[in-house]
Amino acid sequence: MIPFFSVVIPLYNKEKFIDATLKTVLDQSFSDFEIIIINDGSTDNSLNIVEQIKDKRIRLYSNENIGLPSTRNYGIHKAKSDFMAFLDADDLWREDYLETIHKLILTYKDFSAFATGYKTLTPKSTADLSVTKFSLNHIKHICNYLDMLNSNISPSSLVVNKKVFKEIGYFDESVNYGEDEDFYIRLLKKYDFVIYESPKIYYRILFENQMTSPNANFKKVIPDFNKYLNNENREDLKPYLDFIHFKLVVLFKMEKNNKLVTLYKEKIDPANLSIIQSIKYHLPIPIFYLLKKIYLKIF
């Protein structure tokens, strides 16, 4: 029997988190799903932890380390369902995440991409995974790139119909950083999508061994986002690209990489930044780094 959802979980060295992450999937109020875990060459105890969890809905595969975009694509190809739900191996779903997405799919039959909002989870905070009341007031349509600036989604809150990948392509395997934003750009070129803005997932930040954390030893291969700019989409895409490039400026300031900070600052129109973003944009690297370190110690 074909499950309604296929949950794709790439796994690489997440021994401290994978058990809790999987538990939030298995505890979902909507239970018609399969879980596809792709062990991407983990060198810690992650694989052993997964193997000890016995549930017939779990399908486990192991590859040599091929990277996150390739691992996600591998999971998509293995999936039985028409609806792909993505979950990073250190994030958490609220108990009604899939139930919420299921309601969106049944209500908006002409749409092929769905998401919910998220909350960040720091080492000093705790997650409330309980069910919250479903409300139509939380639903928003994402129709252009400007809408993305005011949305609050993460890869772990995204569900996509499998047919979408045949139309716009899969995650870009030639990069190892920023593949999510690259996919969103291609997605919105062809498809609007529905977001339930109330947070239904917890996205971990400030934890060790995270791809999005500053790590000067990890050589990042980042998409050329500007290749998507043209005269027809420039008005709404350019501010969104400036936001993406701003996040890269912040990242590389934390890595004290002056060359890449300069490179991505030059791609940004500062007029598209908020006041706080503009301050961060202009702060010299040493001052920014010091202030950020103080902030991280507090939170």
Number of C-alpha atoms within 10 A of each C-alpha: 5 12 16 18 25 26 26 27 26 27 28 25 20 23 20 15 15 22 17 15 19 22 14 18 23 17 14 19 15 18 15 14 23 24 25 24 24 24 23 21 17 18 13 13 13 21 24 10 14 18 11 9 12 8 11 8 16 18 14 15 16 15 13 10 15 14 19 24 20 20 25 24 19 19 23 23 9 15 22 19 19 18 25 22 26 23 28 22 24 27 22 30 28 24 23 23 25 26 18 23 25 18 11 20 19 10 10 14 8 10 17 20 25 26 30 27 20 23 17 15 18 16 11 8 10 10 15 13 18 11 15 14 6 14 10 8 9 13 16 16 15 20 15 18 22 15 13 19 15 10 19 17 22 20 16 26 29 18 25 20 18 20 12 17 15 9 11 15 13 19 21 18 16 13 18 19 20 20 20 13 18 19 17 15 19 16 20 17 15 12 16 16 21 20 22 26 18 17 20 29 28 24 22 19 15 17 12 11 13 14 13 13 14 17 15 13 7 9 9 13 12 14 16 10 17 14 7 15 14 11 6 8 13 15 13 16 21 22 21 22 24 22 21 18 21 24 15 20 25 22 19 22 26 22 18 17 14 14 10 16 22 13 13 18 18 12 15 20 14 18 10 15 17 11 11 8 15 14 12 18 21 11 12 12 21 12 12 18 18 11 11 15 12 10 10 10 8 8 10
